[in-house]
């Protein structure tokens, strides 16, 4: 069994990621949310729902024990959340992190997105300076499309595409969870081209 901690489990992307990961009978998920009701539809024998806040390091430490992979799709005070995640993972000797960021944090889209991306830049910096086995995922704008169709770009390359289905992102996250060598210590853009 692979234990996967989902931070930000009530988010629109996580709600696509959760059933994708549960399709594998070897996955056991812990959904960490502020409001348990928001993910009650996923309750089951391979799903634990834990109420808490990523900004509370004690709660995060408690839920981090025995995890193999951490998925974080968060909003809010991203820099502090990233700092707490790195600290809790280090304290619990958990190495594998998949962290959702945003396209444009390195200026790779050729557009000026302004201050809106600052929290994503700051949190990415915290993750990249850690010694975790991280994958920073920089998706384009989310769509509700049913297609699984995406291309990847890497840090230092120009970003291709403007949108991507949540289903496509979930597909790639599933691949990252399955293959422990895929995307290690990389920042990867994902979009439909």
N, C-alpha and C positions, 0 to 999 in steps of 0.2 A: 504493500500500500504506500502511496505517496500522499503526505499531508500537505495541503495547500491552504495558506491563510489568505483570505480575500479582504483587503482593506478598502473601504469605500464600496461595500457590497450592494448598497442600495442605488448606486449610480446607474445611468442608462447603459453604459458600456459593460459594467459588471453583470447586469441582468442578461446580457448576451453571452458573456464569458462563462458564467456559472453553469448553465445547461450544457454548454460545449464541453467543459471539463468533466461534468458528471456523466457524460456519455461513455467515459472510460471507467469501467468498474473498479479499476485500481486506484482511483482518486478518492480521497476523503477531504472534504472542504470544511473550513471554519470561516463563517461569515461574521465579520466584525463590523457592527453598525451602531449608530446612535439610537435607532428606532427598530427594534426587532420585528415589529409588525410589517415593516417595509419589505422584508424578505421572507415572510412566513410561508409563501408559496413554495419555497425551496426546501422546507423542513423535511427531513428523512433520515434514514439510518446512517447515511454517509455524510450528513450535513449537520454541523453544530452551529448554532446561532448564538453569538456572544454580544451583549450590549456593552458599548464602551466608546471611547474617543481616542483617536490617534494622538491628540495633544496631551493625553494623560499617560505619562511614561510608565507608571505602575500598572495600569490596565493593559498597555501594549506589551509590557514585559510578561505579564501573566499569560496572555494569549499566544505569545511567540514560542513558548516551550514546545518542543517536539515537532516543530514545523520543518518541512523540507524545502518549500518554495513559498515566497511571499509575493503576492500580486497587489499593487497599490494603484488605484485609480481614484485620485482624491481631488478636492477643491478646497479653497480656503487658505489658511496660513501654510502654504506648501513648503516653505523653507524650514520652519520649525517641525512640521510633520516629517520631512525628510531626515532631519537631524535625529528625531526620536526613533524613526524606523532604523536608521543606521546603528544607533546606540543599542536598541533592543535586540537587533539581529546579532550584533557583536557579543552582547552579554549572554545570549542564548546559543551562540555558535551556529547560527543559521547563515548560510552563505548566499543563497540564490534569491535574487530580487528582480522582479519585472515591474518597472515603474513607468506609468503613463505620463508623458510630458506633452509637448505640443510642437507642431511644425513651426519653424521660424525662429527658434531660440538662438540659432547661430547666424541669423541673417541669410540662411540658405534658400529661402523662397524668393529672394530678390525684392521683397516688399518690406516696408517699414511698418511693423505691427505696433510699434510704440510701447508704452508702459504696461499694456495689458499682459505682455509676456514675461514681465520681470519676475513674478513669483515662479514661473516655470524655469527661467534661466537660473535663478538662485537655488532652487531645489535640485536641478540637474547638476549644478556645480558641487553641491553637497554629496550627491550620489557618486559622481565621477571621482571625487577626492577620497572616497571610502576604499577599503580593500575588499569589498563584497564582489561576488560574481553577479554583477548587475547587467540588465539590459534596459536601457532607456528607450522607450518607444515613443516616437514623435508622429502621431497620426495627423492626417489632414482633417478637415471638417467631417464629422460623423453624419452618415445617412442611415435610413432605415431599410436600405435596399436588401433584397434577399440573395444577391449574388456574392460569391466568394471570388473576388477579382482584385488583385493588388500587386504592386511592385514595391521593392525595397530600395532605399537609398541610405548611404552611410555618412557619418560625420565627415565633413570636408567636401562632400558632393553636393551639387545643386539638387534641391528637392523637386521631385516630379509629381504633378497632379495637384488637385485642390480638394478632393473629397474622397471618402472611403466608407464602405458600409461597416457597421458595428460587427456584422457577421464575419467580414474579412479580417478585422482586427482580432476577433475571438479565435479564428482559425489559426492565425500566426501565433497567438499566445499559447494555444494548445500545442503547437509545434515546439515552442520554447520550453514548455513544461516537460514534454516527452523527451526531448534531446538536450541533455544537460550541458552539452558543449556548444550548442547553437547560440550565437549572439552574446557570448560572454564578454563583459567589459566593453560593450559596443553601444553606440547611440544610433538607432535605426529609424529612419523615416518610413512611413507606410501610407500609400495612397493608391487610388485607382488611376491608371495612366491612360 
